[in-house]
Amino acid sequence: MTPLQRKFHRLIRATRTFDAAFYARNNPDLAGEEDLLAQYIVRGEAENRAPSPWFDPLWYRGQLRRVPEGHCLLAHYLTVGDGDGYQPMIGLDPAFVRTRAGRRDEPALVGYVRAVEAGRPVDPNRFFAAAWYGEQNPDVVAAGVDPYWHWVHVGADEGRLPSHDFNWFALRERYHLSGSNTEAFRALMARWRLLGDGDDDSGTDRTSAAERMQEEVRANHRPSPLYEHHAAPPVADTRRACDVYAFYLTQYHRVAENDAWWGEGFTEWHNVVRGTPRFSGHYQPRVPSALGFYDLEDPRIMPRQVALARQAGLAGFAFYYYHFGDQRLLERPLDRFVADPSLDAGFFLIWANETWSRRWDGSEAEILLEQRYPDTLPGEVAADLVRYAADPRYRRIGERPLFVIYRVGHLPDPTGWIARFREACRALGEDPVIWMAQTFEDLDPRVYDLDGAMEFPPHKHSRELPLAMPQRPFGSNPALKVWDYDRFVAAALADLAEPTPYPLVRACFPSWDNDSRRQGASSVIHGSTPALFRQWLEPLVAAAEADSDDPIVCINAWNEWGEGAYLEPDRHFGYAYLNTVQAVMHPQEDAGGLKIVLVGHDAFPAGAQRLLLHLGRTLTADLGASVRFVLLRGDAGYDGLLPDYQAVAPTIVCNTHRPVDRVAADLVRDGFGAAIVNSGASAPALVLLADAGLKVLSLIHELPAMADTLGFAPDLRAAAGAVRGFVASTRSVAQVIEDAGVPADAITLLPQGQYRRVARVGRDAARRALLGPDDDRAVVVALGYGDRRKGVDLFVAAAEAACAADDAMLFVWQGDWDPATAQALADRVEPLVTAGWLLHLPDSPEIETLMAAADLFLLSSREDPLPSAAIEAWSCGLPVVALADAGGISDLIAGDSDLGVLAKGEDVASLAAAVQAGLALSRSEARAAWAAERFDWPGYVRALLGLVLAPPAVEVAIIGHNHGRFVASRCASIARQTLPPVRVTYHDIASTDGSAAAARHEAARLGFGFRADPANGGHLPTSWRQIVAGSDAEFLHLAEGDDWIAPDMLDRCVAALQDAPDAAYAFTAVEWTDGDDQVIADHSGYPASVIGTAVQDGAINAAVLRASGMRIRNPVLSVSSVVWRRAVLAELLERERAALATLDFAFDWLLYLRAAAAGYGAVFVPEPLCRHRQHTASFAERSDAGRHQMEIARIHALDPDPDRAAERAAYMASIME
């Protein structure tokens, strides 16, 4: 060793930071070395060998700008790095550790190691609680493994939480982390200097568990974003052939036994209300809505249950049947059902033959009522079955009644017992089909000489699937078990593909959670949504229909509220799960909403692929569209974003077994009608997609050199007559498309929007995090994947030239480099890094800090159409330097010198000079505002939809006054229309409750316009006239700000108007709701009572309208239910200006009357596609009763026909009452 190395040797040995046993164990090739520490210092560190569990040379080296030549990394940490705050291993924060172990005059690692050796694990950072981790994971303690070392290397990816309040979701969202838990934590710690002291960090929640639990309870009592009202009844005779039965629990009435065991008045509802959320996002308690906390002794309940079930397409119920050997129990609801033949639903029995205990799971502890099997029981059960099977509604398989045994393995001598039971049934004239439920360890019915089996999930798969780790638990619940619902779906569908050697009825559940029964020692299957439930139910139904002439599928359950397994409506999801069953069982009635296919060439983490990903996110999250991603390849090396795609929407990767044409045909069969195809690399799919029947829009991003490399010109030329059109982000790209032989009129120039909003962070803090304290160098940044096309070599050359002239600069590139390019540049990069002039950071979606610290963005691309990174830089107010004639960014800078500076081609001197000139341009809020307006992302998405769908031009104006509470849902109901409006504007009229701010926010988020009009005092005709004057759309929908319309309302009304050219407007039936979105009245039949039976024909001519009761009463119950022909409305508003000036309440009624007088008809859509809110401060309801009556009288005065006098008087009298 050299003298310096011997010095290192003494230092490390004195601090006990070298673990010889660890080193020997992990480096068996060094067996025989006498001095392992010397080997580490001389050679081992250079070979990336770790000296102890607590020091990682690779991790430490990655944090440093440079290390003096010949220096030992561990010694550097002990003498320099600890004081500068560098981590010796991932996440071991010296400043944090020093406050908990060790002394201020020694390196933190020394104190940390001393504490570990003494058996007192120390928290290494604010995210990890060593003592808590040990308590929660006794297996780690038993194995003698240090808690933090275990979590970093094993526990994180096993899903174990590092501390009580740790929240992976919040951290991933806040810091844009991706990958496995370990990868995400490494990315977080790679920029731990940026995290500050945690005061504003969302990874750990500073509120108490009790407060967070209370907020969770409040949230679970409110309608969720997935809440649905009850769907309209399906068209008759559309139910699928499969019979779907839901398991039915009868424990919703009092019985003497429950009174004795649990207290007077006990029913299942007493359990249900005890449900408590145990972690963030845990859906408890579960509260019924439409049916309430019902009592099955109430004769009104079962008819309502049957009506709901039958509308959804269920064949009926599988009633639990309880016979304990000595007595029956809970039989009254079943007997009530059988006694009422008007209840039009099928049924069969499931014998729940298990002992009842206080643990609710059939275990033998604390027995309440034991399941016995006396010799007389086969005959008694047979008599009951035969009696119930005499009902014509009882489900039979062929001629034989169906009977299911829940726990066949609990029968004494099961085969013999079943034989005696069959004999008893036959003696009574029946030969039942007997199935067993697949519960616990019993799966194969052949063992018991049974006819088949029925799945009973979550049994079977719960034993196979891994547990999930809940986010932010609210307390210590060691017996709590949590699974992911989507894993059950995947396992069940994988099992569906495997044939069984015996008849098997498949089953699924909408959700499952028995916390209300087990109180923290519960089993929770977390993350169910109506969409995931459909992904499970629909294939089961299809498979049953394909495999059987008498298909049956079961759902667990109709009303197992204590196990969180129910279809009945609740306060959080409403009717969403019932509506899902209806959509599956009545597929013709599945309106489906907007359905879009997004096609990309691969999932490589680059700009075009990220654009497609964000397009999918916006379509699904903001517009409520059903999206399918189709990727032309997704093999290794091209799949980096594949998990991100899959998280947004179902993703199909094409290959030889799933070619594009077959995938397209399947999607068309599933109801998809349009595809947006991203980039020229996907051009070979254009014709195939169009030939399958999809409307296709092609987005092209490539400039000439890349276009020549990909060679897609023939594909564009072939597709020119088959697709809806081509979109180019810049004029140069448009020229590439035109040069391929595509007519110019098929090309739309549409700059892409800025899909990622860059949050603003403090500039001073960002610069300290990047540069350290007291470093005022100028920072020049670049983002993205670095290769020759992106000009990473020019970036390096610019750093060399610029820093040679002025070393007060730091050039930073964030993003991975092409390996060949990186290798070619290594010799030039290393001196720049050593000198502190160049910093290369790994790829990360977190760019906020870098942009805040930057003074200039350098786009060194030789060719780049319109890179998002430069747009993001502008959105932060940064100037941009780019090469002349390199793409769309260059064109923009050439047209506006405030945006940045252009360099002359690849001239390095010119590029360095451009950097200096660019640094002279300061940050500018005006530049940021310009970028926000020009690169509007929601507007870009809507423009794409307009191009691919080519819908009729309908504009929407939402008019709100003090409707802040309803702004989000109102805007969402417009954003999610299956017929996308060409323009949506929210008009706030003199609101005083903060509505304007809420509406402005939602409008910006969804790409709507916003206008505040405080001047007209809420006089709607004035607002309407202004809106109509500013519109050029063919159709116009004007809506109140607190109403709601169904997703297909605009589509249905516009289609009806297109079929009735003489109609001035179309209107739909209306439901009235209260302030909590509960339907309080359905007025679907009201228009017929005014106009007459002519409304049944849809289109109503002017003569019928003029002769109808419309002169007495307004047939339209809400202006929100109407779509107008804009030109007709404009004509009427102008012609009736004077009369309208005197009306606040009845002005729309006057317009309908004058339209009919002018010869215009109307169209009525009979479904209630509009919900009008009562008891809120809507415009019509702000007028007092006297004003209402006066305006009605004024309308009546327009029709002096004496024959109508009595009708007018009667209506006025009813109004006054």
Stockholm file with secondary structure:
# STOCKHOLM 1.0

chainA/1-1217         MTPLQRKFHRLIRATRTFDAAFYARNNPDLAGEEDLLAQYIVRGEAENRAPSPWFDPLWYRGQLRRVPEGHCLLAHYLTVGDGDGYQPMIGLDPAFVRTRAGRRDEPALVGYVRAVEAGRPVDPNRFFAAAWYGEQNPDVVAAGVDPYWHWVHVGADEGRLPSHDFNWFALRERYHLSGSNTEAFRALMARWRLLGDGDDDSGTDRTSAAERMQEEVRANHRPSPLYEHHAAPPVADTRRACDVYAFYLTQYHRVAENDAWWGEGFTEWHNVVRGTPRFSGHYQPRVPSALGFYDLEDPRIMPRQVALARQAGLAGFAFYYYHFGDQRLLERPLDRFVADPSLDAGFFLIWANETWSRRWDGSEAEILLEQRYPDTLPGEVAADLVRYAADPRYRRIGERPLFVIYRVGHLPDPTGWIARFREACRALGEDPVIWMAQTFEDLDPRVYDLDGAMEFPPHKHSRELPLAMPQRPFGSNPALKVWDYDRFVAAALADLAEPTPYPLVRACFPSWDNDSRRQGASSVIHGSTPALFRQWLEPLVAAAEADSDDPIVCINAWNEWGEGAYLEPDRHFGYAYLNTVQAVMHPQEDAGGLKIVLVGHDAFPAGAQRLLLHLGRTLTADLGASVRFVLLRGDAGYDGLLPDYQAVAPTIVCNTHRPVDRVAADLVRDGFGAAIVNSGASAPALVLLADAGLKVLSLIHELPAMADTLGFAPDLRAAAGAVRGFVASTRSVAQVIEDAGVPADAITLLPQGQYRRVARVGRDAARRALLGPDDDRAVVVALGYGDRRKGVDLFVAAAEAACAADDAMLFVWQGDWDPATAQALADRVEPLVTAGWLLHLPDSPEIETLMAAADLFLLSSREDPLPSAAIEAWSCGLPVVALADAGGISDLIAGDSDLGVLAKGEDVASLAAAVQAGLALSRSEARAAWAAERFDWPGYVRALLGLVLAPPAVEVAIIGHNHGRFVASRCASIARQTLPPVRVTYHDIASTDGSAAAARHEAARLGFGFRADPANGGHLPTSWRQIVAGSDAEFLHLAEGDDWIAPDMLDRCVAALQDAPDAAYAFTAVEWTDGDDQVIADHSGYPASVIGTAVQDGAINAAVLRASGMRIRNPVLSVSSVVWRRAVLAELLERERAALATLDFAFDWLLYLRAAAAGYGAVFVPEPLCRHRQHTASFAERSDAGRHQMEIARIHALDPDPDRAAERAAYMASIME
#=GR chainA/1-1217 SS CCHHHHHHHHHHHHHTCCCHHHHHHHCGGGTTCSCHHHHIIIIITTTTCCSBTTBCHHHHHHHCSCCCTTCCHHHHIIIIIHHHTCCSSTTCCHHHHHTTSSCTTSCHHHHHHHHHHTTCCCCCSTTCCHHHHHHHCHHHHHTTCCHHHHIIIIITTTTCCSSTTBCHHHHHHHHTCCSSHHHHHHHHHHTGGGGTTSTTCSSBCCSCHHHHHHHHHHHHHSCCTTCBCCCCCCCTTCCCSSEEEEEECCCSSCCHHHHHHHCTTCCHHHHHTTCCCCBTTCCCSCCBCSSCSCCTTSTTHHHHHHHHHHHHTCCEEEEEEEECSSCEESCHHHHHHHHCTTCCCEEEEEECCSCEETTSSSCSSSEEECCCCCTTHHHHHHHHHHHHHTSTTBCEETTEEEEEESCGGGSSSHHHHHHHHHHHHHHTTCCCEEEEEEBTTBCCGGGGTCSEEEECTTTTGGGTSCCCCCSSBSSCCTTCEEEEHHHHHHHHHHHHTSCCSSCEEEEECSCEECHHHHTTSCEEEECCCHHHHHHHHHHHHHHHHHHCSSCEEEESCSEEGGGTEECSCBTTTBTHHHHHHHHHHSGGGCCCCCEEEEEESCCCSSHHHHHHHHHHHHHHHTTCCEEEEEESCCCTTSCTTHHHHHHHSCEEECBTTBCHHHHHHHHHHTTCCEEEEESGGGGGGHHHHHHTTCEEEEEECCCHHHHHHHTCHHHHHHHTTTSSEEEESSHHHHHHHHHTTCCGGGEEECCCCCCSCCCCCCHHHHHHHHHCTTCCCEEEEEESCBSTTTTHHHHHHHHHHHHHHCCSEEEEEESCBCHHHHHHHHHHHHHHHHTTSEEEECCCSCCHHHHHHCSEEEECCSSCSSCHHHHHHHHTTCCEEEETTSSHHHHHHHHCGGGEEEECTTCHHHHHHHHHHHHTSCCCHHHHHHHHHHTCHHHHHHHHHHHHHCCCCEEEEEEESSCGGGHHHHHHHHHTCSSCCSEEEEEECSCCSSHHHHHHHHHHHHTCEEEECCSSTTCHHHHHHHHHHTCCCSEEEEEETTCEECTTHHHHHHHHHHHCTTEEEEEEEEEEECTTSCEEEECTTHHHHHHCGGGGGSEECHHHHHHSGGGTSCSCSCGGGEEEEHHHHHHHHHHTHHHHTTCSSSHHHHHHHHHHHTTCEEEEEEEEEEEEECSSCCHHHHSCHHHHHHHHHHHHTTCCCGGGHHHHHHHHHHHHC
#=GC SS_cons          CCHHHHHHHHHHHHHTCCCHHHHHHHCGGGTTCSCHHHHIIIIITTTTCCSBTTBCHHHHHHHCSCCCTTCCHHHHIIIIIHHHTCCSSTTCCHHHHHTTSSCTTSCHHHHHHHHHHTTCCCCCSTTCCHHHHHHHCHHHHHTTCCHHHHIIIIITTTTCCSSTTBCHHHHHHHHTCCSSHHHHHHHHHHTGGGGTTSTTCSSBCCSCHHHHHHHHHHHHHSCCTTCBCCCCCCCTTCCCSSEEEEEECCCSSCCHHHHHHHCTTCCHHHHHTTCCCCBTTCCCSCCBCSSCSCCTTSTTHHHHHHHHHHHHTCCEEEEEEEECSSCEESCHHHHHHHHCTTCCCEEEEEECCSCEETTSSSCSSSEEECCCCCTTHHHHHHHHHHHHHTSTTBCEETTEEEEEESCGGGSSSHHHHHHHHHHHHHHTTCCCEEEEEEBTTBCCGGGGTCSEEEECTTTTGGGTSCCCCCSSBSSCCTTCEEEEHHHHHHHHHHHHTSCCSSCEEEEECSCEECHHHHTTSCEEEECCCHHHHHHHHHHHHHHHHHHCSSCEEEESCSEEGGGTEECSCBTTTBTHHHHHHHHHHSGGGCCCCCEEEEEESCCCSSHHHHHHHHHHHHHHHTTCCEEEEEESCCCTTSCTTHHHHHHHSCEEECBTTBCHHHHHHHHHHTTCCEEEEESGGGGGGHHHHHHTTCEEEEEECCCHHHHHHHTCHHHHHHHTTTSSEEEESSHHHHHHHHHTTCCGGGEEECCCCCCSCCCCCCHHHHHHHHHCTTCCCEEEEEESCBSTTTTHHHHHHHHHHHHHHCCSEEEEEESCBCHHHHHHHHHHHHHHHHTTSEEEECCCSCCHHHHHHCSEEEECCSSCSSCHHHHHHHHTTCCEEEETTSSHHHHHHHHCGGGEEEECTTCHHHHHHHHHHHHTSCCCHHHHHHHHHHTCHHHHHHHHHHHHHCCCCEEEEEEESSCGGGHHHHHHHHHTCSSCCSEEEEEECSCCSSHHHHHHHHHHHHTCEEEECCSSTTCHHHHHHHHHHTCCCSEEEEEETTCEECTTHHHHHHHHHHHCTTEEEEEEEEEEECTTSCEEEECTTHHHHHHCGGGGGSEECHHHHHHSGGGTSCSCSCGGGEEEEHHHHHHHHHHTHHHHTTCSSSHHHHHHHHHHHTTCEEEEEEEEEEEEECSSCCHHHHSCHHHHHHHHHHHHTTCCCGGGHHHHHHHHHHHHC
//
